[in-house]
Amino acid sequence: MSRYIALLRGVNVSGSAMRMATLKESFAALGFDEVQTYLQSGNVVFTTKQADPVKLAKRIEDRIKQDFGMEIPVLVLTAGEIASIAQNNPLFPGSGATESHFHCTFLFSPVTGKAFSALKLPAVEGERAILAKDAVLLHCPHGYGRTKLNNTYFEKSLGVKATTRNWKTVLALCDLST
């Protein structure tokens, strides 16, 4: 059995309300074990014998459409992938910065370092964004609500779907998946 994390994009924002208890039941109906949700924003940790994250994401998307009538993009990560991101963030902890200033934008498709480097990041003083495999690690000292380095920016600029989590959530998902 392998442990996975499903990140649902846009859940319980912009009018797409979804109860986590019902979502948990949907995952169990797919035959997944040890299903846990974290917060109300579409974070699910589970175990399964299946080994292909892309196929798992498709099955979850289909089940969500069946159970909730919504088309929600889903990204599935292995426990090792989330652990690698959580343990290897060169931006965190920054010099005296608080955990709330850090975020991670998970990319649904790979992006080359060259493509990322070509971006003209709309960062203001103190903000930083770096590409770490299939995620953009962010330091937003003025708050995520004020930055232009948001999910929409990276989706439009890189041409891929993305979903962003605050650093506290990344660390919690790492803990839940180990």
C-alpha positions in Angstrom: 0.0 0.0 0.0 1.3 3.4 -0.9 0.3 6.7 0.6 -0.9 9.6 -1.6 -2.1 13.2 -1.2 -4.8 14.5 -3.4 -5.0 18.2 -3.9 -8.3 19.4 -5.3 -8.2 22.7 -7.1 -10.7 25.4 -6.2 -12.7 23.5 -3.6 -14.8 25.6 -1.2 -13.9 28.8 -3.0 -15.7 30.6 -5.8 -19.0 28.8 -5.0 -17.8 25.2 -5.3 -19.0 24.0 -1.9 -18.1 20.4 -0.9 -18.4 18.8 2.5 -15.2 17.0 3.5 -17.1 14.1 5.2 -18.9 13.4 1.9 -15.6 13.7 0.0 -14.1 11.2 2.4 -16.9 8.8 1.6 -16.3 9.2 -2.1 -12.6 8.3 -1.6 -13.6 5.2 0.4 -16.0 4.2 -2.3 -13.1 4.2 -4.7 -11.5 1.5 -2.5 -8.9 3.8 -0.9 -7.9 3.1 2.7 -7.0 5.3 5.6 -8.7 8.3 4.1 -8.2 11.6 5.9 -9.1 15.1 4.9 -7.3 18.2 6.1 -9.2 21.5 6.4 -12.1 22.3 4.2 -10.1 23.1 1.0 -9.7 19.8 -0.7 -6.7 18.1 0.8 -7.0 14.3 1.1 -4.5 11.8 2.3 -5.1 8.1 1.5 -3.5 4.7 0.8 -4.0 2.4 -2.1 -2.3 -0.4 -3.9 -2.6 1.5 -7.2 0.7 3.1 -8.2 0.0 5.7 -11.0 -0.8 9.2 -9.6 -2.2 10.3 -13.0 -4.7 7.5 -13.2 -5.6 8.0 -9.5 -6.3 11.7 -10.2 -8.5 10.8 -13.2 -10.5 8.2 -11.1 -11.0 10.8 -8.3 -12.1 13.5 -10.8 -14.6 11.1 -12.3 -15.9 10.2 -8.8 -16.2 13.8 -7.8 -18.2 14.6 -10.9 -20.5 11.6 -10.2 -21.0 12.4 -6.5 -20.9 16.2 -6.5 -21.8 17.1 -10.1 -18.6 19.3 -10.3 -15.6 19.1 -12.5 -12.7 19.6 -10.1 -9.1 19.2 -11.3 -7.2 16.9 -9.0 -3.4 16.5 -8.5 -2.1 13.4 -6.8 1.3 13.4 -5.1 3.1 10.6 -3.5 4.1 10.9 0.2 7.7 11.1 -0.9 7.0 14.0 -3.3 5.3 16.1 -0.6 8.0 15.2 1.9 10.7 16.3 -0.6 9.0 19.7 -1.1 8.4 20.2 2.7 12.0 19.2 3.6 13.9 21.0 0.8 12.5 24.5 0.7 15.5 26.9 0.6 13.2 29.8 1.3 11.8 28.5 4.6 12.5 29.4 7.3 13.7 32.8 6.1 15.5 35.3 8.3 12.9 35.8 11.0 10.0 35.3 8.6 6.8 33.6 9.9 5.4 30.4 8.5 2.4 32.3 7.2 4.6 34.1 4.6 5.4 30.9 2.7 3.3 29.1 0.2 3.6 26.4 -2.5 2.0 26.4 -5.9 1.7 22.9 -7.1 1.8 22.5 -10.9 -0.3 19.9 -12.6 2.2 19.6 -15.5 6.0 19.8 -15.6 7.6 23.2 -16.4 11.2 23.6 -17.5 13.6 25.7 -15.6 14.1 27.7 -18.8 10.4 28.4 -19.1 10.2 29.5 -15.4 13.3 31.6 -15.7 11.8 33.4 -18.7 8.9 34.7 -16.6 8.9 38.4 -15.7 7.8 37.8 -12.1 5.6 40.7 -10.8 7.3 40.4 -7.4 7.5 43.4 -5.1 10.3 44.0 -2.7 11.1 41.0 -0.5 9.0 38.5 -2.5 10.6 35.4 -4.0 9.5 32.5 -6.1 11.6 29.5 -7.1 10.8 26.5 -9.2 11.4 23.2 -7.3 10.5 20.3 -9.6 6.7 20.6 -10.2 6.1 23.3 -7.6 6.7 27.0 -7.1 7.9 27.8 -3.7 6.9 31.3 -2.6 7.9 33.8 0.1 5.3 36.5 0.3 6.3 38.7 3.3 3.4 41.2 2.6 0.9 38.3 2.6 -0.4 36.0 -0.1 -3.6 38.1 -0.4 -1.5 41.0 -1.6 0.9 39.3 -3.9 0.6 39.1 -7.7 2.6 35.8 -7.5 -0.7 34.0 -7.1 -2.2 30.8 -8.5 -3.9 32.7 -11.4 -0.6 34.3 -12.4 1.3 31.0 -12.6 -1.5 29.3 -14.5 -1.7 32.0 -17.1 2.0 32.6 -17.4 3.1 29.0 -17.5 0.1 27.6 -19.3 -0.6 24.8 -16.7 -3.2 24.2 -14.0 -2.0 24.9 -10.5 -3.2 24.8 -7.0 -1.7 26.7 -4.1 -1.4 25.8 -0.4 0.0 27.7 2.5 3.1 26.4 4.1 1.3 25.2 7.3 -0.9 23.0 5.1 2.1 21.6 3.2 3.8 20.7 6.5 0.6 19.2 7.9 0.0 17.1 4.7 3.6 15.9 5.0 3.0 14.9 8.6 -0.3 13.1 7.8 1.3 11.2 4.9 4.2 9.7 6.9 
